[in-house]
Amino acid sequence: MELATKEYLGAKYISGPLIVVEKAKELPYGSLVEIELPDGSKRSGQVLEVSEDMAVIQVLEGTLGLDTEAIRIRLVDNVVRIGVSKDLIGRIFNGRGEPIDGLPPIVPEKRLPIVGAAINPVSRDKPSDFIQTGISAIDGFNTLVRGQKLPIFSGAGLPANEIAAFIMKNAQVRGEGEQFLIVFAAMGITQREYAYFQQQFEEMGASSRLVAFINLASDPTIERILTPRFALTVAEYFAFELDYHVLVILTDMTNYAEALREIGAAREEVPGRRGYPGYMYTDLATIYERAGRIKGRKGSVTQIPILTMPDDDITHPIPDLTGYITEGQIVLSRELHSMGVFPPIDPLLSLSRLMNLGIGPGKTREDHRNWADQLFAAYSRGKEIRRLVSIVGEDAVSEIDRVYLRFADRFESEMLNQQDKARSIEETLSIGWKLLSMFPTSELTRIKKEFIEKYLPKS
């Protein structure tokens, strides 16, 4: 299809970040347009809606200062694209895919549309093998599998950014000759948060394994919609054309959803739950479902979306819809955080639905599943006894109950609390067996006898 050369003079009206142009049905949906001001300066825009009577265009740099009668609008490309090449590694871009690290623009090998193509279900390969994050609460109990989408549910004031940085610095894939890359996309973060992430990039030696896209809170809201799509397009290029295993970290999806709500209000759409657009489920799915593996391709795209639950409400539309689409969740605990535990991940509330695909012989270790089940059950019982003791006192419970009580304390201080020290899966398993040695073997009912004989420390 040839690009339309027709130029449109003026707009009908401006609403927030949107301009409405009459009789512009030739503009393709999703296309990139250029908006020229009377002084010769130019802004970029994307077509959001086209009808017989008008086209709605979102202006990426904002509509402040635009004169509805004096602007000129022309088509630049049928879709928004990003230039990709291997030189993207080590670079930092804004939410529109423009370099902000002071280095020259990328010379692209090709330009790819950021919308991306959905992976044909027939071509999808089953996620397998695990990505080691260095966090025991994830690697041991809620294992992240290559090709999975596993969100982190945080709350206001909880250290989600610190956990994101920890994973960026320490995540790795196992195996000989495996290429690993992290694509980081931040949406609506503050200057202070950006300064923190910049420091983390420098500490991890970002030039070797990171591509970052940064949308600041002061940047146009509309840019937040594009940021994760630029990041995922780059991830797909490295995964499916260059055979990398790519881990995509998206933070904060709550800011992304708020941008959807703001744009929906500017378009005067009928709101859905709590004012969010009725199509938010579909929109989130177009992001999350770009994770996966393709048959016959070595690479994979794995996602860790991070979102802040308003008022710690896990039934809020953003975590609720995210939970429907993704394969589990990692939930941060305010109680553990107040105790000084880092990372404050509650394994009892967390879940990785694909964990069994990434663990076991040749992947982690043969005892991993039994080990996780036993520790999970023991910690759950320990917390129940802790609540009982707070009412009736420790003297009212049995001796074995007091063992479970001490186990819960040590589990939090020795297994969950690791501060800034990353652990291999072998170290995590070793700590777990050490904690299980607190119990008589008669209590270890979820572990095969041969594993107990092989791995349980002899006291």
Number of C-alpha atoms within 10 A of each C-alpha: 4 6 14 14 10 12 11 16 16 19 21 12 13 19 15 16 21 23 24 22 22 18 14 19 15 16 26 21 18 18 19 22 24 17 22 18 17 12 8 8 8 15 15 18 28 27 24 16 17 21 14 10 10 18 23 24 27 25 24 22 17 20 18 10 7 17 14 18 12 13 18 17 23 19 23 18 19 20 19 21 21 19 19 18 16 14 14 22 19 18 22 25 22 21 30 24 22 15 19 15 12 9 9 10 16 15 12 14 11 11 12 18 16 20 17 16 11 11 15 8 8 8 11 14 16 14 22 20 22 24 25 25 23 25 30 28 22 23 24 28 23 23 28 32 28 28 28 32 27 29 28 25 26 26 20 13 9 18 16 22 17 16 19 19 19 21 20 25 21 16 19 21 20 14 9 6 7 13 18 22 23 28 26 24 27 30 28 27 17 15 12 9 14 16 11 14 19 14 12 17 20 10 10 16 12 20 15 13 19 24 24 26 25 28 26 20 15 10 19 19 26 24 24 28 23 21 25 31 24 26 26 28 22 24 28 24 20 26 26 19 12 15 17 22 27 31 31 27 26 26 26 21 24 20 20 26 21 19 21 21 21 19 22 18 17 15 18 10 14 11 14 13 10 9 15 23 21 15 13 19 17 12 14 17 16 16 18 23 15 23 26 23 26 21 11 10 14 15 26 27 29 28 28 24 25 25 24 24 21 16 9 16 14 17 12 14 21 24 24 14 16 24 17 11 16 21 17 22 23 23 20 25 20 19 12 18 17 11 12 12 20 22 24 27 28 19 21 14 11 20 20 21 17 23 25 17 17 20 23 16 10 9 16 21 14 13 19 21 18 17 23 18 14 18 22 15 13 22 21 16 16 22 16 15 19 20 12 14 17 9 10 10 11 16 9 12 14 9 11 12 18 18 15 22 24 14 24 24 15 15 20 19 16 16 20 22 23 19 13 13 11 19 17 18 20 14 13 21 23 15 15 21 16 14 19 22 17 15 14 10 14 6 13 19 11 14 18 12 11 10 14 17 11 10 14 17 14 8 6
